[in-house]
Amino acid sequence: MLFLLCAPAAGQARLEGRVLELGFDAGLPNASVLATNLADTTIISGVTTDRRGFFDLRLDWSGETVVQISHVGFRTFRDTLAVDGRTDFGVITLAPDIVDLEEVEVAARRERMTINGDTVEFYAGGFYVPRYTYAESLVAALPGFEVIGGTVYYLGKPVDRVLIDGRAYFGAEVMEALQAMPIEMIETLQLYEQLPENRRFSGVDDGSREQVINLVTNPNMRRALMLSAGGSGGSADRFSLESGANLLDAPLQVSGELETDNTLNASGGGITRRDRARVSYNNTWNENTRVRMTVASNQQDSETESQVSRTYLAQADAPTSYDESRTSDRKTLSHTLSGSIRHTFGRHQLTFNPRLLVMENELFSTLNGTSLDPVSLTPRTISTGTEGSGNSLTGGFSADWQLNESDRWGMLASLNLSFSDDSGESFQTSSFDPTSSFLKTTRETVESGDLSVDASAGFMRVAGENGFLSIDFSQTTSRRVEDRLAFTRQPDDVAERIDSTLSNDHRGSSASTGVNLHYGYSAETVGLDLNAGARRNTRRFTQSFPVLEDDQRTDYLLDGSLSASRRWNSGGKVTAAYSISGSTPSGDELSRSVDDSNPLFLSVGNPDLIATIQHELKLDANIKKRDAPWGAGGRLTFRLVQNPVGTEVRYAGSSDQVLLGIPVPAGGQLMRSVNLDSERSAGL
């Protein structure tokens, strides 16, 4: 969110522009820009482009000027123009210089691993990888890599992005990219660090880096259509089928997937059937506009069965047990649309990211429980049956504007809007007494909506030769509305029949205001980063049941971090970092409202919750010798969490109880969030 300015140096004229490689929009660094005065050809001035392809050439003359732009491996560009004052030369595209040679056969052994500067390169053909597999298998065979919980690590540091021939076809989806690229297409795998995506446009080096894998493909296979299909089966009628297609024709990528399986175990046991489809489109238009769009559908059917038996030990002289059985069938259908449109013009960049989710769900469940009254030893039963359905619409967008001026200062403004509209209806029957003759029916309808708006603005200025200073302001506002109507009826033959209609209106809103100050220093071997922020969070909620509430609460939080690093030219880096962060409970967590949708598993809010504060100290060490085919890394972490939030569960036992002022039936339980004692942990 940050960016960059400086006043022009003395001179009669100034020539600005940007150099791109044909077919790419990331800019061509280190291109040579020479300007010759036509009035006196002995007067020449030159400069090279920066890492994003921009150049800013100061001239001691004005008038007719010959401009020549060249780069090794590219055709030279020449043009003549009149220069006077500040002149914007625009965008110049250099095409590769291809020379056809006679056929020459050279035999040599290629190194399996090479290190060039900060880039580690692995030759794919030098490692054994099974045929007809994907890049994921190559990563598993390379030294220093490991995959833990779906995250790829190299020397203990996570990989943030996968590029294909320098292009981010898959965004930040690392595993998706590795599982899509066939091993036969890959010539080498490069690993290096680069500025994060939100820094590359501005070119400001704030010391932050993302670790990147770049898959360099075989030049003869860079236009490819990849098809895949697979299936498996097992006992208990388990199966899995999948198919996919991926078209690569730089800069165009179109991919599609179809999958179906029932191999996922639901948390309560049973089988979940899933059917998924997805289509993605990725392209670059006019070298300055990048478009990504994804459409997906997902259908899921979960059938579960469970049995629970509890024995309460508080009364050793009386049998106090509870047994229950549950069945559940939940069906969910969802459709998603997401995308990104990024356009660069001059020193401005605009990004727009829309998103939309439409969801439908149905639920059918039963519960049967039995307990013994501790006095009369009479069996007590509870039986419930629930049918429900709901619809949900969730969406929003984020929009960003960035300005980078002369690599010295810049600005960023962003807006993020999210909304949801949910509705649902449920019908429940319940019986509680020993003969199961007491029957209660409840029909409930719920409508709710959420709206959240987050706006921020930032300013950055380069401080000295190796430092930067930035300040950001943010404002977040959200509002939630929920209307709940429940009608309860008891049968006519009950002696004291009670019909009731419950209406509950819930209104919640929150606002957060923050300011953040960031200073960084990054030299060749030393880095320093200081980040300090303050936030004011205000939450207000109004509720009409079970008690009328109208409460407001404000918390003040401090966030910050301090890190220092030392790098050695011979290879290796050590970093020490301390951070502090805080989080406050939401309005729903603070409300005294009771969730009694399941009469045996009640939950209630806790207005006594306080903010959670986390302290963390990290020590990182990495050794990567430039001339050695090996590397090592490690991390030591200490963490202290003050006032962590946990769950307190209170059981009614084998008889009805009133817990925290809330009636809980026999065999039931009441849950609420509470603050726990401080937690300390260390990891290596």
C-alpha positions in Angstrom: 0.0 0.0 0.0 2.9 2.3 -0.4 4.7 4.3 -2.9 7.1 7.0 -4.4 9.1 11.3 -5.6 12.0 13.6 -6.2 12.7 16.9 -7.8 14.5 16.9 -11.2 18.2 17.4 -11.2 19.6 20.4 -13.0 19.6 20.2 -16.8 17.9 21.6 -19.9 15.8 18.5 -20.7 14.6 15.3 -19.3 13.5 12.1 -21.2 11.4 9.5 -19.5 9.9 6.2 -20.7 9.6 2.5 -20.1 11.1 -0.5 -22.0 9.1 -3.8 -22.3 9.9 -7.2 -23.8 7.5 -8.2 -26.6 4.8 -10.4 -25.1 5.6 -9.5 -21.4 4.3 -6.7 -19.2 6.8 -6.8 -16.3 9.4 -4.4 -17.8 12.9 -5.1 -19.2 15.6 -4.2 -16.7 19.2 -3.2 -17.6 18.4 -2.0 -21.1 20.8 0.6 -22.4 19.3 4.0 -23.4 21.6 6.4 -25.3 20.7 9.9 -26.5 22.8 11.8 -29.1 22.6 15.5 -29.8 22.0 15.9 -33.6 23.5 19.4 -33.5 26.8 18.0 -32.1 27.0 14.2 -32.3 30.0 14.2 -30.0 27.6 15.0 -27.1 26.1 11.7 -25.8 24.2 10.9 -22.6 23.1 7.4 -21.4 21.3 5.5 -18.7 20.1 1.9 -18.0 16.5 0.9 -17.2 15.6 0.0 -13.6 14.2 -3.3 -12.5 10.8 -2.4 -13.9 12.0 -1.2 -17.2 11.6 2.6 -16.4 14.3 5.1 -17.4 14.8 8.8 -16.5 17.5 10.4 -18.7 18.8 14.0 -17.9 20.1 15.9 -20.9 22.3 19.0 -21.1 20.7 20.1 -24.4 17.4 20.5 -26.1 16.3 20.0 -29.7 16.6 17.2 -32.2 17.9 14.0 -30.4 18.6 10.5 -31.6 17.5 7.9 -29.1 18.9 4.3 -29.2 17.6 1.6 -26.9 19.4 -1.8 -26.9 19.7 -5.0 -24.8 21.7 -8.2 -25.3 19.5 -10.7 -27.2 17.1 -8.0 -28.5 16.8 -5.9 -31.6 18.0 -2.4 -31.2 15.4 0.5 -31.3 16.3 3.9 -32.8 14.2 7.0 -33.2 14.6 10.8 -33.6 12.5 13.3 -31.7 12.6 16.9 -30.5 13.4 17.1 -26.8 12.4 20.2 -24.8 11.9 20.3 -21.1 10.3 17.2 -19.7 9.4 14.7 -22.5 7.6 11.4 -22.0 8.8 8.9 -24.6 6.1 6.4 -23.7 6.5 2.6 -23.8 9.0 1.0 -26.1 8.8 -2.7 -26.9 12.0 -4.7 -27.8 11.6 -7.9 -29.8 14.0 -10.8 -29.4 16.9 -10.9 -31.9 16.7 -14.4 -33.4 19.6 -15.6 -35.6 19.4 -18.9 -37.5 22.6 -20.9 -37.3 23.7 -24.0 -39.1 23.1 -27.3 -37.2 25.9 -27.9 -34.7 25.8 -30.9 -32.3 27.5 -30.4 -28.9 27.6 -33.0 -26.2 28.2 -32.0 -22.6 27.1 -33.0 -19.1 24.8 -30.5 -17.6 25.1 -29.6 -13.9 22.1 -30.8 -11.8 22.2 -27.7 -9.6 23.7 -24.3 -10.1 23.7 -21.1 -8.1 23.9 -17.8 -9.9 23.7 -14.9 -7.5 20.5 -15.3 -5.4 19.0 -17.8 -7.9 19.2 -21.5 -7.4 18.5 -23.5 -10.5 17.8 -27.3 -10.7 18.0 -29.1 -14.1 14.9 -31.3 -14.1 16.5 -34.0 -16.3 19.2 -34.5 -13.6 16.8 -36.0 -11.0 14.7 -39.1 -11.1 11.0 -38.3 -11.4 8.4 -40.9 -12.6 7.1 -40.3 -16.1 3.6 -38.8 -16.7 3.7 -37.0 -13.3 3.7 -33.3 -12.5 5.9 -30.6 -11.1 4.8 -31.6 -7.6 6.9 -34.8 -8.0 9.9 -32.9 -9.2 9.8 -30.6 -6.1 9.6 -33.7 -3.9 12.8 -35.1 -5.5 14.9 -31.9 -5.1 17.1 -31.3 -2.1 16.0 -28.6 0.4 12.3 -28.9 -0.5 9.5 -30.3 1.6 5.7 -30.2 1.5 3.9 -29.9 4.9 0.1 -29.5 5.1 -0.2 -28.4 1.5 2.5 -25.7 1.8 5.8 -26.0 0.0 9.0 -25.0 1.9 12.5 -24.5 0.8 15.1 -24.5 3.6 12.3 -23.9 6.1 10.8 -20.9 4.3 7.5 -21.2 2.5 7.2 -20.7 -1.2 4.8 -17.8 -2.0 4.3 -18.1 -5.7 4.9 -20.3 -8.8 5.7 -18.7 -12.1 5.8 -20.4 -15.5 8.4 -18.8 -17.8 8.2 -15.7 -15.6 4.4 -15.4 -15.7 2.0 -15.7 -12.8 -0.7 -17.9 -14.4 -1.8 -19.4 -11.1 -1.6 -16.3 -8.8 -0.7 -17.4 -5.3 -2.0 -20.9 -5.7 1.3 -22.8 -5.3 0.1 -26.4 -5.1 -2.4 -25.8 -8.0 0.4 -24.7 -10.3 2.7 -27.6 -9.3 -0.1 -30.1 -9.8 -1.0 -28.7 -13.3 2.4 -28.7 -15.0 3.5 -32.0 -16.6 7.1 -33.0 -15.8 7.8 -33.5 -19.5 7.3 -29.7 -20.2 9.8 -28.6 -17.5 13.4 -28.0 -18.4 14.6 -26.3 -15.2 13.2 -25.1 -11.9 14.5 -21.8 -10.6 14.1 -20.6 -7.0 14.8 -17.0 -6.0 13.4 -14.1 -3.9 11.7 -11.0 -5.3 9.8 -8.0 -4.2 6.1 -8.8 -3.3 3.5 -8.1 -6.0 2.4 -4.9 -4.2 6.0 -3.6 -4.3 7.1 -4.5 -7.8 5.2 -1.7 -9.5 6.5 1.0 -7.2 10.0 -0.5 -7.2 10.4 0.5 -3.5 12.6 -2.0 -1.7 11.2 -2.1 1.9 13.2 -5.2 2.7 10.2 -7.7 2.3 10.6 -10.6 -0.1 8.5 -13.4 -1.4 10.1 -16.8 -2.3 9.3 -17.8 -5.9 9.6 -20.9 -8.0 9.9 -20.3 -11.7 9.3 -23.3 -13.9 11.2 -22.8 -17.2 9.6 -24.9 -19.9 11.1 -26.6 -22.9 11.2 -24.0 -25.7 9.6 -26.6 -28.1 6.6 -27.1 -25.7 5.6 -23.6 -24.8 2.4 -23.9 -26.8 0.7 -26.8 -25.3 -2.7 -28.4 -24.7 -2.5 -30.6 -21.6 -5.2 -33.2 -20.9 -5.4 -35.3 -17.8 -7.8 -38.0 -16.4 -7.7 -40.3 -13.4 -9.8 -42.5 -11.2 -9.7 -44.7 -8.2 -11.9 -47.0 -6.2 -12.0 -48.9 -2.9 -14.0 -50.6 -0.3 -17.3 -49.3 1.1 -18.2 -48.1 -2.5 -15.6 -45.4 -2.3 -14.5 -43.8 -5.7 -12.8 -40.8 -7.1 -12.8 -39.5 -10.8 -11.1 -36.4 -12.1 -10.3 -34.9 -15.5 -8.7 -31.6 -16.6 -7.6 -29.6 -19.6 -5.0 -26.8 -19.7 -4.2 -24.6 -22.8 -1.0 -22.6 -22.7 -0.2 -20.2 -25.5 1.6 -17.2 -23.9 0.2 -15.0 -22.7 -3.1 -16.9 -22.9 -4.1 -19.6 -20.4 -7.4 -21.4 -20.3 -8.0 -24.4 -18.0 -10.9 -26.5 -16.9 -11.5 -29.2 -14.3 -14.2 -31.8 -13.6 -14.1 -33.9 -10.4 -16.3 -36.2 -8.4 -15.5 -38.4 -5.3 -16.9 -39.7 -2.1 -13.6 -40.3 -0.3 -13.9 -37.5 2.2 -14.9 -38.5 5.8 -17.2 -36.0 7.4 -16.3 -34.9 11.0 -19.1 -37.0 12.5 -18.4 -40.1 10.4 -20.1 -41.2 7.2 -19.5 -40.3 3.6 -19.4 -37.0 1.8 -20.1 -36.9 -2.0 -18.6 -34.0 -3.9 -19.0 -32.9 -7.5 -16.9 -30.0 -8.7 -16.4 -28.1 -12.0 -14.1 -25.1 -12.7 -13.1 -23.0 -15.7 -10.3 -20.3 -15.6 -9.2 -17.7 -18.1 -5.9 -15.8 -17.9 -4.6 -13.3 -20.5 -2.7 -10.1 -21.1 -4.2 -7.5 -23.5 -2.2 -4.7 -25.1 0.7 -5.5 -22.8 -0.8 -3.2 -20.1 -4.0 -5.0 -19.2 -4.1 -8.3 -17.4 -7.3 -10.3 -16.9 -8.0 -13.4 -14.7 -11.5 -14.9 -14.3 -12.6 -18.1 -12.7 -16.1 -19.7 -12.6 -16.7 -22.7 -10.4 -19.6 -24.9 -9.2 -19.5 -27.3 -6.2 -22.1 -29.7 -5.0 -21.7 -31.6 -1.8 -23.9 -34.2 0.0 -22.8 -35.3 3.5 -24.4 -38.2 5.3 -23.3 -38.9 8.8 -24.2 -41.1 11.7 -22.9 -40.9 15.2 -23.4 -42.4 18.7 -22.3 -40.9 22.0 -22.3 -42.4 25.5 -21.5 -40.3 28.6 -21.1 -41.3 32.3 -21.2 -38.6 34.9 -18.8 -39.4 37.8 -20.0 -36.7 40.2 -22.5 -39.0 41.8 -20.8 -42.4 42.3 -23.8 -43.9 44.2 -26.4 -43.3 41.4 -26.3 -44.3 37.8 -26.0 -41.0 35.8 -25.5 -42.0 32.2 -26.6 -40.5 28.9 -26.7 -42.1 25.5 -27.6 -40.6 22.1 -27.6 -41.3 18.4 -27.6 -38.8 15.6 -28.2 -38.9 11.8 -27.7 -36.1 9.4 -28.0 -35.5 5.7 -26.8 -32.1 4.4 -26.8 -31.0 0.8 -25.0 -27.9 -0.4 -24.8 -26.3 -3.9 -22.6 -23.3 -4.6 -21.5 -21.2 -7.6 -18.6 -18.8 -7.4 -17.3 -16.1 -9.7 -14.0 -14.4 -9.0 -11.5 -12.4 -11.1 -8.9 -9.7 -11.3 -8.4 -6.9 -13.9 -5.2 -4.9 -13.7 -4.3 -2.0 -16.0 -1.1 -0.1 -16.1 -0.7 3.3 -17.8 2.3 5.4 -17.3 3.1 5.5 -13.6 -0.4 4.5 -12.6 -1.8 1.1 -11.9 -5.5 0.2 -11.4 -6.7 -3.2 -10.0 -10.2 -4.4 -9.7 -11.1 -7.7 -8.1 -14.8 -8.8 -8.2 -16.2 -11.8 -6.3 -19.6 -13.5 -6.0 -20.8 -16.6 -4.2 -24.4 -18.1 -4.5 -25.2 -21.0 -2.2 -28.2 -23.2 -1.5 -28.4 -25.8 1.3 -30.8 -28.4 2.8 -30.6 -30.2 6.1 -32.4 -33.3 7.5 -31.3 -34.5 10.9 -32.5 -36.6 13.8 -31.4 -37.0 17.5 -32.5 -39.6 20.0 -31.2 -39.5 23.6 -31.9 -41.4 26.8 -30.9 -40.7 30.4 -31.8 -41.9 33.9 -33.3 -39.6 36.5 -30.9 -39.9 39.5 -33.8 -40.0 42.1 -36.6 -42.1 40.5 -34.3 -44.0 38.1 -37.0 -43.3 35.5 -35.7 -43.2 31.9 -36.0 -39.8 30.3 -35.9 -39.4 26.6 -35.4 -36.7 24.1 -36.1 -37.0 20.4 -35.8 -34.3 17.8 -36.2 -34.1 14.0 -35.1 -31.1 12.0 -35.7 -30.1 8.4 -34.2 -26.9 7.1 -33.2 -25.0 3.9 -31.5 -21.8 3.2 -30.1 -19.5 0.5 -27.1 -17.2 0.6 -25.7 -14.5 -1.6 -22.2 -13.2 -0.8 -20.1 -10.9 -2.8 -18.2 -7.7 -3.2 -15.1 -6.2 -4.8 -11.8 -4.6 -4.1 -10.3 -1.8 -6.0 -6.7 -0.4 -5.8 -5.0 2.6 -7.3 -1.2 3.0 -7.2 0.9 5.9 -8.2 4.7 5.8 -8.6 6.5 9.0 -9.4 10.2 9.0 -10.3 10.9 6.1 -7.9 11.1 8.5 -5.0 7.6 8.8 -3.7 4.2 7.2 -4.3 0.7 6.8 -3.1 -1.9 4.0 -2.8 -5.7 4.1 -2.2 -7.8 1.0 -1.9 -11.5 0.2 -1.3 -13.0 -3.1 -0.3 -16.7 -3.8 -0.1 -18.3 -7.0 1.1 -22.0 -7.9 1.4 -24.2 -10.9 2.2 -27.9 -11.7 2.1 -29.0 -14.9 3.8 -32.4 -16.5 4.4 -33.4 -19.8 5.9 -36.3 -21.8 7.3 -36.4 -24.8 9.6 -39.0 -27.0 11.1 -38.3 -29.0 14.3 -40.2 -31.5 16.4 -39.1 -32.4 19.9 -40.3 -34.7 22.7 -38.9 -34.7 26.2 -41.0 -36.7 28.7 -40.7 -40.3 29.7 -43.5 -41.6 27.5 -42.6 -39.3 24.6 -46.2 -38.0 24.6 -45.1 -34.4 25.1 -44.5 -33.2 21.5 -43.4 -29.7 20.6 -43.1 -28.3 17.1 -41.2 -25.2 16.2 -41.0 -23.4 12.8 -38.4 -20.7 12.5 -37.5 -18.3 9.7 -34.3 -16.2 9.7 -33.3 -13.4 7.4 -29.9 -11.6 7.8 -27.7 -9.3 6.0 -24.2 -7.9 6.3 -22.4 -5.0 4.7 -18.7 -4.1 5.3 -16.7 -1.3 3.7 -12.9 -1.0 4.2 -11.0 2.0 2.8 -7.3 2.9 3.2 -4.8 5.3 1.8 -1.0 5.3 2.0 2.0 7.4 1.2 5.6 6.4 0.9 8.8 8.4 0.4 12.4 7.1 0.0 14.5 8.2 3.0 18.2 8.5 2.0 19.9 6.0 -0.3 18.7 2.8 1.4 15.7 3.6 3.5 12.0 4.4 3.1 9.2 5.8 5.3 5.5 5.3 4.9 2.3 6.1 6.6 -1.1 4.5 6.1 -4.6 5.3 7.3 -7.5 2.8 7.3 -11.2 2.9 8.2 -13.5 -0.1 8.3 -17.2 0.0 8.9 -19.5 -3.0 9.0 -23.2 -3.6 9.8 -25.2 -6.7 10.5 -29.0 -7.1 10.6 -30.8 -10.3 11.6 -34.6 -10.9 12.0 -35.6 -14.2 13.5 -39.2 -15.4 13.9 -40.0 -18.7 15.7 -43.5 -20.2 16.3 -43.8 -23.0 18.9 -46.9 -25.2 19.3 -47.7 -28.0 21.7 -50.4 -30.7 21.0 -54.0 -30.2 22.1 -54.0 -33.1 24.6 -51.3 -31.5 26.7 -52.8 -30.3 30.0 -51.1 -26.9 30.0 -50.8 -26.1 26.3 -48.7 -23.1 25.5 -48.4 -21.7 22.0 -45.8 -19.0 21.6 -44.4 -16.7 18.9 -40.8 -15.4 19.4 -39.5 -12.5 17.4 -35.9 -11.4 17.8 -34.3 -8.5 16.1 -30.5 -8.2 16.1 -28.6 -5.2 15.0 -24.9 -5.0 15.1 -22.3 -2.6 13.8 -18.6 -2.1 14.2 -16.1 0.5 13.2 -12.3 0.4 13.2 -9.9 3.3 12.7 -6.2 2.7 12.3 -2.9 4.4 11.5 0.3 2.7 10.7 3.9 4.0 10.5 6.6 2.0 8.7 10.3 2.6 8.4 12.7 0.3 6.6 16.4 0.3 5.9 17.9 -2.2 3.4 21.6 -2.1 2.4 23.7 -4.7 0.8 24.3 -6.8 3.9 22.1 -5.2 6.6 18.4 -4.7 6.9 16.1 -3.1 9.5 12.3 -2.9 9.6 10.2 -1.0 12.1 6.4 -1.1 12.0 4.1 0.5 14.5 0.3 0.9 14.4 -2.7 1.8 16.6 -6.3 0.9 16.2 -9.6 1.9 17.7 -12.4 -0.7 17.5 -15.9 0.2 18.4 -18.8 -2.4 18.4 -22.4 -1.8 19.1 -25.2 -4.3 19.1 -29.0 -4.2 19.9 -31.1 -7.3 20.6 -34.7 -7.8 21.8 -34.5 -11.4 23.1 -33.9 -13.0 25.6 -33.3 -9.7 27.2 -33.4 -6.2 25.7 -29.8 -5.2 25.1 -28.3 -2.1 23.7 -24.6 -2.1 24.4 -21.5 -0.4 23.0 -17.9 -1.2 23.6 -14.6 0.4 22.5 -11.1 -1.1 22.6 -7.7 0.4 21.8 -5.0 -1.8 20.4 -1.3 -1.4 19.5 0.3 -3.5 16.8 4.0 -3.4 15.9 7.1 -5.3 14.8 10.8 -4.8 14.7 13.2 -7.0 12.7 16.9 -6.9 11.9 18.8 -9.0 9.4 22.4 -9.6 8.4 23.5 -11.0 5.1 26.9 -12.3 4.1 28.2 -12.1 0.6 29.7 -15.5 0.8 26.2 -17.0 1.5 23.9 -16.9 4.5 21.5 -14.7 6.3 20.4 -14.3 9.9 17.2 -12.5 10.9 15.7 -11.6 14.3 12.2 -10.3 14.6 9.7 -9.3 17.4 6.0 -8.6 16.8 3.0 -7.7 18.9 -0.6 -7.9 17.7 -4.1 -7.8 19.2 -7.6 -8.9 18.4 -10.9 -7.9 20.0 -14.1 -10.1 20.3 -16.9 -9.4 17.9 -20.3 -8.1 18.8 -21.8 -11.6 18.5 -19.3 -13.0 20.9 -20.1 -10.3 23.5 -23.9 -10.6 23.2 -25.9 -12.5 25.8 -28.0 -14.1 23.1 -28.6 -17.9 23.3 -28.4 -20.2 20.4 -30.9 -23.0 21.1 -31.2 -24.4 17.6 -30.1 -27.7 19.1 -31.9 -28.1 22.5 -29.0 -30.3 23.9 -26.1 -28.2 22.7 -26.8 -24.6 23.7 -24.3 -21.7 23.3 -24.3 -18.2 24.7 -22.2 -15.1 24.3 -19.9 -13.7 27.0 -19.9 -9.9 27.6 -16.8 -10.3 29.9 -14.4 -11.2 27.0 -11.4 -9.0 26.7 -8.8 -8.4 23.9 -6.2 -11.1 23.1 -2.6 -10.0 22.8 0.1 -12.0 21.1 3.9 -11.6 21.4 6.2 -13.4 19.0 10.0 -13.6 18.7 11.5 -15.4 15.7 15.2 -16.2 14.9 15.9 -17.3 11.3 19.2 -18.6 9.9 19.8 -19.6 6.3 23.1 -20.8 4.8 23.3 -21.0 1.0 26.9 -21.1 -0.3 27.2 -19.6 -3.8 29.6 -22.3 -5.0 28.3 -25.3 -3.1 25.4 -27.5 -4.2 23.8 -27.5 -0.7 22.0 -25.2 1.7 20.6 -25.3 5.2 18.1 -23.3 7.2 16.3 -23.2 10.6 13.9 -21.1 12.6 13.5 -20.7 16.4 10.2 -19.3 17.6 8.9 -18.1 21.0 5.3 -17.1 21.4 3.3 -15.6 24.3 -0.5 -15.2 24.1 -2.2 -13.1 26.7 -6.0 -13.7 27.3 -6.4 -16.4 24.7 -10.0 -17.3 23.9 -11.2 -20.9 24.6 -14.5 -22.7 25.0 -16.1 -23.4 28.4 -18.6 -26.3 28.5 -21.0 -26.9 31.3 -23.0 -30.1 31.5 -26.5 -30.6 32.9 -25.9 -34.2 33.8 -28.8 -36.6 34.1 -31.3 -34.0 35.4 -32.5 -30.6 34.2 -30.3 -27.7 35.4 -30.1 -23.9 35.2 -26.6 -23.0 34.1 -25.6 -19.3 33.9 -29.3 -18.5 34.2 -30.2 -20.6 31.2 -32.4 -23.7 31.5 -30.6 -26.8 30.1 -32.4 -30.2 29.8 -31.0 -33.4 31.1 -28.1 -34.7 29.0 -27.5 -31.2 27.5 -24.6 -28.8 27.6 -24.0 -25.1 27.5 -21.0 -23.6 25.7 -19.5 -20.1 25.8 -16.2 -18.4 24.9 -14.0 -17.4 27.9 -10.5 -15.9 28.3 -7.9 -18.5 29.4 -4.6 -18.1 31.2 -1.6 -17.0 29.2 -0.1 -19.5 26.8 3.6 -19.9 26.1 5.1 -22.0 23.4 8.4 -22.5 21.6 9.2 -24.2 18.3 12.3 -25.2 16.3 
